[in-house]
Amino acid sequence: MKKDSKFVWLVRHGKSAWPAATPDMERPLSQRGRRDGATMAEVLATSDPVPQKFYTSDSERTRQTTALLNDTLKLPITSTHDLYTGSYREVEKLLRTTEESMSCVAVVSHLPTIESCIRATNEWPEEHAFPTLATVCYELGSAWEECEFAHAKLRQFFIPRMFRDAAT
């Protein structure tokens, strides 16, 4: 990894509950989503690079996921509706607003948005699924204002199951 590189963690929200008559935007995390969120918080806090800021969708489950991930790190959080159903282009636009002093951020969003980013990288083996709270790190280059997923390099990939299996 280059010293002046920029990195982004793409994080799918935790497993959500499905309360009756609850609109999609308001669905909360399930018990498993909360448990896995606490696990992945430790993974992010001890990874290299460690995020310095969170960008999150404004849905309830992504805000709850981000709060769990941020419990240890205590980072600034920017919430935006653009991450609810946006494409990789909206994510790139958002990342280009990141302060240059930051070397790593995390984006917590939904599968359509996260999948769009991953597909744009051309650095994802098709046989891998991206389950809830899957977390992947990409190296983007040396300046936020120039970031493009098409030039990203896959660095790390974690899913909660990796840590559940190790604990049993």
N, C-alpha and C positions, 0 to 999 in steps of 0.2 A: 504494500500500500504506500502510495506517495504521501509525503508529509503534508503537502498543500492541497490534497484532494478533498472533495466534498462527498459526503455519504448520506444516503437516505435509507431508513428502515421503513418498509411497507408492512403494515400490520392490519390483518383482517380483524374486525371486532370479535368479541367473545360470543359464545353460544347464547342465543337469546331465548327468552320465554315467549310463549304464544298465548297471553291472556285473551279470553273471549272479547270480541268487539273493540280491541285495542288497535288503533291505526298503526301502520308500519313504523312511522317516525317515533312513536311513543313506546315501542316494545322494549322492555328492560332486559337485562342479562338474566340468564337462568342461574341456578346454583352452580352448575358445572362451569358456566362462563365466568362467574366470580372466582371460583377456585383456580381455574386456568389463568385468569388475569393476574392473580397473586403470584403464581408460578412464573409467568412470563415477565413480570415486573423484575424479579430477581435475575432472570436471564439478561434482560436489557441493561440492568444496572451493573452487571459484571462483564458485559461484552465490550469488545474493542472494534469499532468506536462506540462510545456511549452517546446517545442523543443529547442535544443541548436545548431542544425545543420540540413541542408536539404541535402538529396540525391535526385537527379532527373534524369529522363530519358532525353536524349538529343533531343527529338522531340520538335518542336516549341511550341505546345500547353502545354506540361508539363513545359517547361522553362518559358513560360508566366505565367502559374498558379503559379509556385514557386516564381516568381518575385512578383506577387500580394500578396501571402501569407507572403512573407518576407518583404513587404513594411514597416511594423511597427517593426518587430523583428530585422532586419539587421543582420542575421546570416550567417555563412559561408555556401557555396553551393558547392556540388560536383556533377557534371554532368557526367553520364555514359550511354553508349549505352546498357549496360547489363540490364538496367531497362526498355528498350523498349519492349522486348518480353521475358525476362528472367522468370524463374520459382522461386519458393520460395527458392530453393537452392542457386541461384545467389544472392538473397536478403540476405539470412543468411550469405553468404560468405562476402558480402559487409559490413554488420553490424558488423561482427567480426573484421573488421579493425578500428572500431570506438575507439577513445581515451577513456580509462577507466574513465577519469575525467568527461566525459559527462554522464548524466543520462537519457537523452531523445533526440531522433532524429526523423525527419519526412522523409518518403519516398514518393515522388510524382511520380506516374507511371500510367500505363494503366490497363484496366480491366483484361486482361489475367494474368499479373504479380501480381496485387493486389489480384485477386481472388485465384490464386495459394497459396499465403501466407495465406489468410483467411481459405481456405480449409485445409491447413496443421495444423491449430491451433485446429481444432475440437471444436472451440468455436464460432460458428456462426449459428443462427437459419436459416434454409433453406428458410423460408418465407420472409426474408428480402432481398430486392434487394440492389444493390450497385450502385446508380446512379452517374452521374458526380458530382465531388467535395464532394462525400461522404468521411467521415473522421472517422477512427476508431483507438482507442488506445489499445495497448496490453502491458501487463507487461511480460517481457521476462525472468527475473531471475536476478542474481546478477553480472554477468560478460558478457561483449560483446563477448569475445572469445568463450563462451560456449552457445551462444544463439541458440535456436531451436524453430521454430514456433510450433512444436508438444507439447511443454511445456508452451506455452503462455496462459495468462489469459486475457480475454476480460474485458476492464475497461470502455470505453466510445465509443459512436457512435453518430455522428452528420451528418445531411444532410442539404443543404441550405434551403430546403423547411421548415424545422422546424423554421427557423428564418424569412423567408418571411411571413409565416402565422401569426407569433407573431407581425409583424410590421403592418399588415393590420387590 
